[in-house]
Amino acid sequence: MERPVAIVTGAANNIGRAIAQELSASHSVVLLDIADTTGLAAQLPHAVSVTGDVTSEEACASAVAVAGQLGALKAVVHCAGITQPTVPVSGLSRADWDKVLRVNLTGSFVLAKAAIAALVAAAPSALVLISSRAGKTGYAGFGQALSASKAHYAASKAGVNSLVKSLAIELAEHGVRVNGIAPGAIATDMIDRSRWEAIAAAVPLKRIGTPVDIAQAARFLIDPRASGYITGQILNVNGGTLME
């Protein structure tokens, strides 16, 4: 039987890599990243690497075209994103603001737009955008001075949350479910390893999250048997640090 196809962006490292590995058991996976993912593709049973920037319409269209050669595009999970130094807004440069919004929010829009037609054609299908707890709460940094923030990062992820809801409304009648995942503190290279223990102590479940935690949440959201009546939601995966 033909395997369903998934596109995973930001697949070279961290959460994106874990999601690609999780989905490879059941899907053919197209790995889209600005970094080279040929090594990861070689390790997975059914994977193809596409190198490109998620803010590029051409790169996203190329990933969708490659997916079409493999089969029906049943899932897109958008993990690519960046963060920048934690600084007060008064010290935040316009260049850093623009860069974070371009990658995190505009990249989500560009990828979603490129994939819509293929997802509709393969419906029922699913689009998952990785957001952040910061998109709901703002960002003061884990254990850092409240006067320092990542307002650009938080604003970009709040925009992703709104994009999820708008797309969910627009695509519902076409059989495409759209949801987001809002991770809390996850043990990746975005957080200094020396702070992991202190962060874990402040989490109700008493551990820092892992990329696998997010990968399993993504698998849940793309599985129509598990989440076929769920759309327009931002799923908190944070060990209990934000409950709503």
VMD Tcl script that draws the C-alpha trace (Angstrom):
set ca {
  {0.00 0.00 0.00}
  {1.13 3.53 -0.75}
  {2.38 5.28 2.36}
  {0.86 8.64 3.27}
  {3.27 11.54 2.92}
  {4.24 14.15 5.50}
  {6.35 17.28 5.16}
  {8.34 18.25 8.25}
  {10.18 21.57 8.29}
  {13.06 22.41 10.57}
  {13.91 18.72 10.46}
  {17.67 19.03 10.89}
  {17.64 19.38 14.67}
  {15.70 19.34 17.91}
  {11.89 19.18 17.69}
  {11.74 18.93 13.90}
  {14.17 16.02 13.86}
  {12.19 14.18 16.55}
  {8.94 14.68 14.63}
  {10.50 13.41 11.41}
  {11.73 10.31 13.23}
  {8.33 9.77 14.86}
  {6.38 10.06 11.62}
  {8.78 7.96 9.56}
  {7.29 4.78 11.03}
  {4.00 5.44 9.27}
  {4.69 8.05 6.55}
  {7.04 8.88 3.75}
  {8.64 12.06 5.04}
  {9.91 15.08 3.14}
  {12.49 16.91 5.24}
  {12.62 20.64 4.52}
  {15.35 22.63 6.24}
  {17.81 25.36 5.40}
  {20.46 22.96 6.76}
  {21.44 19.73 5.03}
  {19.24 16.79 6.12}
  {20.57 14.15 3.75}
  {22.19 12.31 6.65}
  {18.91 12.09 8.55}
  {17.04 11.07 5.40}
  {19.47 8.18 4.96}
  {18.72 6.97 8.50}
  {14.94 6.93 8.06}
  {13.07 4.20 6.16}
  {11.20 6.45 3.73}
  {12.56 10.01 3.68}
  {13.69 12.61 1.16}
  {15.73 15.70 1.91}
  {14.90 19.11 0.42}
  {17.24 21.96 1.30}
  {15.62 25.38 1.39}
  {14.43 28.35 3.42}
  {10.82 28.14 4.65}
  {10.37 31.82 3.83}
  {11.03 31.01 0.16}
  {7.97 30.31 -1.95}
  {10.15 28.33 -4.33}
  {11.56 26.10 -1.57}
  {8.14 25.37 -0.11}
  {6.69 24.66 -3.56}
  {9.60 22.30 -4.21}
  {8.92 20.37 -1.00}
  {5.23 20.03 -1.91}
  {6.17 18.86 -5.42}
  {8.53 16.22 -4.02}
  {5.79 15.07 -1.66}
  {3.44 14.73 -4.63}
  {5.90 12.40 -6.31}
  {5.83 10.13 -3.27}
  {2.08 9.96 -2.79}
  {-0.79 11.80 -1.13}
  {0.24 14.65 1.15}
  {-1.69 13.84 4.32}
  {0.24 15.94 6.84}
  {2.42 19.01 7.11}
  {4.18 19.80 10.39}
  {5.93 23.15 10.46}
  {8.71 23.28 13.06}
  {11.21 25.68 11.49}
  {11.75 28.72 13.66}
  {14.36 30.88 15.30}
  {14.85 32.88 18.44}
  {17.11 35.81 19.22}
  {18.88 37.23 22.29}
  {16.73 38.11 25.30}
  {16.69 41.91 25.54}
  {14.29 44.64 26.62}
  {12.13 46.02 23.82}
  {14.04 49.29 24.18}
  {17.17 47.44 23.11}
  {15.59 45.32 20.39}
  {16.80 46.15 16.90}
  {14.45 46.47 13.96}
  {16.62 43.96 12.10}
  {16.17 41.30 14.80}
  {12.42 42.01 15.00}
  {12.03 41.63 11.24}
  {14.14 38.47 11.07}
  {12.17 36.62 13.77}
  {8.78 37.65 12.36}
  {9.90 36.69 8.84}
  {11.01 33.18 9.78}
  {8.47 32.28 12.46}
  {5.30 33.91 11.15}
  {5.83 34.64 7.46}
  {7.46 31.23 7.03}
  {4.33 29.60 8.49}
  {2.17 31.50 6.01}
  {4.37 30.71 3.01}
  {4.49 26.99 3.78}
  {0.77 26.74 4.51}
  {-0.12 28.55 1.30}
  {2.14 26.26 -0.74}
  {0.65 23.12 0.81}
  {-3.08 23.93 0.86}
  {-4.00 22.58 -2.57}
  {-2.20 19.27 -1.96}
  {-3.70 18.89 1.52}
  {-7.19 19.55 0.17}
  {-6.66 17.03 -2.61}
  {-5.59 14.39 -0.07}
  {-8.25 15.19 2.55}
  {-8.83 14.21 5.25}
  {-5.46 15.69 6.07}
  {-3.79 17.83 8.71}
  {-1.57 20.87 9.12}
  {0.25 21.43 12.40}
  {2.18 24.60 13.21}
  {4.61 24.63 16.11}
  {3.97 27.69 18.26}
  {5.12 28.34 21.82}
  {3.81 29.01 25.29}
  {5.30 32.46 24.75}
  {2.67 33.12 22.10}
  {0.03 32.95 24.84}
  {1.84 34.47 27.80}
  {4.56 36.72 26.44}
  {8.18 35.85 27.08}
  {10.22 36.97 30.06}
  {12.83 34.22 29.71}
  {13.13 31.14 31.89}
  {14.59 32.26 35.20}
  {15.76 35.59 33.79}
  {15.02 39.16 34.80}
  {11.48 40.19 33.98}
  {12.82 43.38 32.39}
  {14.37 41.28 29.63}
  {12.13 39.70 27.03}
  {11.82 38.16 23.61}
  {8.91 40.29 22.52}
  {9.65 39.60 18.85}
  {9.60 35.83 19.45}
  {6.40 35.98 21.52}
  {4.69 38.22 18.98}
  {5.64 35.91 16.12}
  {4.20 32.90 17.93}
  {1.01 34.77 18.85}
  {0.66 35.42 15.15}
  {1.11 31.71 14.47}
  {-1.71 30.95 16.91}
  {-4.03 33.30 15.08}
  {-2.98 31.89 11.72}
  {-3.86 28.38 12.96}
  {-7.38 29.50 13.82}
  {-7.91 31.37 10.57}
  {-6.70 28.44 8.49}
  {-8.81 26.02 10.53}
  {-11.94 28.02 9.71}
  {-11.00 28.40 6.04}
  {-10.08 24.75 5.44}
  {-12.61 22.93 7.62}
  {-15.13 22.45 4.81}
  {-12.36 20.94 2.68}
  {-11.48 18.26 5.22}
  {-8.19 19.77 6.38}
  {-7.73 20.08 10.12}
  {-5.33 22.78 11.33}
  {-3.90 22.85 14.85}
  {-0.91 24.20 16.71}
  {1.36 22.95 19.46}
  {2.59 25.33 22.15}
  {5.63 23.77 23.83}
  {6.87 24.96 27.16}
  {10.53 24.61 28.09}
  {12.02 21.86 25.92}
  {15.49 20.41 26.29}
  {17.04 21.70 23.08}
  {20.01 23.86 22.21}
  {17.72 26.91 22.44}
  {17.97 26.66 26.25}
  {21.32 26.66 28.04}
  {21.84 23.15 29.40}
  {23.06 24.57 32.72}
  {19.53 25.86 33.35}
  {17.64 22.64 32.61}
  {17.61 21.45 36.25}
  {16.35 24.78 37.61}
  {13.67 24.93 34.93}
  {12.54 21.38 35.71}
  {12.13 22.26 39.39}
  {9.55 24.91 38.46}
  {7.49 22.55 36.27}
  {4.55 20.77 37.96}
  {5.58 17.46 36.36}
  {9.12 18.11 37.65}
  {10.98 17.60 34.41}
  {11.92 19.62 31.40}
  {10.18 18.61 28.20}
  {11.86 16.67 25.42}
  {11.57 16.86 21.63}
  {9.90 13.44 21.75}
  {7.09 14.91 23.86}
  {6.33 17.33 21.04}
  {6.76 14.67 18.36}
  {4.16 12.46 20.01}
  {1.76 15.39 20.29}
  {2.24 16.06 16.57}
  {1.53 12.43 15.75}
  {-1.69 12.67 17.77}
  {-2.83 15.79 15.94}
  {-2.28 14.36 12.46}
  {-3.96 11.03 13.20}
  {-7.64 11.32 12.19}
  {-8.52 8.35 14.40}
  {-7.22 10.18 17.47}
  {-8.03 13.80 16.67}
  {-10.52 13.74 13.81}
  {-12.85 16.17 15.59}
  {-10.12 18.58 16.70}
  {-9.28 21.70 14.68}
  {-8.33 25.29 15.42}
  {-6.71 24.35 18.73}
  {-3.35 25.28 20.24}
  {-2.31 22.26 22.29}
  {-0.28 23.09 25.39}
  {2.61 20.65 25.94}
  {4.40 22.16 28.89}
  {4.30 19.86 31.93}
  {1.59 21.97 33.55}
  {3.29 25.37 33.54}
  {0.31 26.83 31.66}
  {-3.14 25.36 32.24}
  {-6.16 26.64 30.33}
}
mol new
graphics top color blue
foreach p $ca { graphics top sphere $p radius 0.5 }
foreach p [lrange $ca 0 end-1] q [lrange $ca 1 end] { graphics top cylinder $p $q radius 0.2 }
display resetview
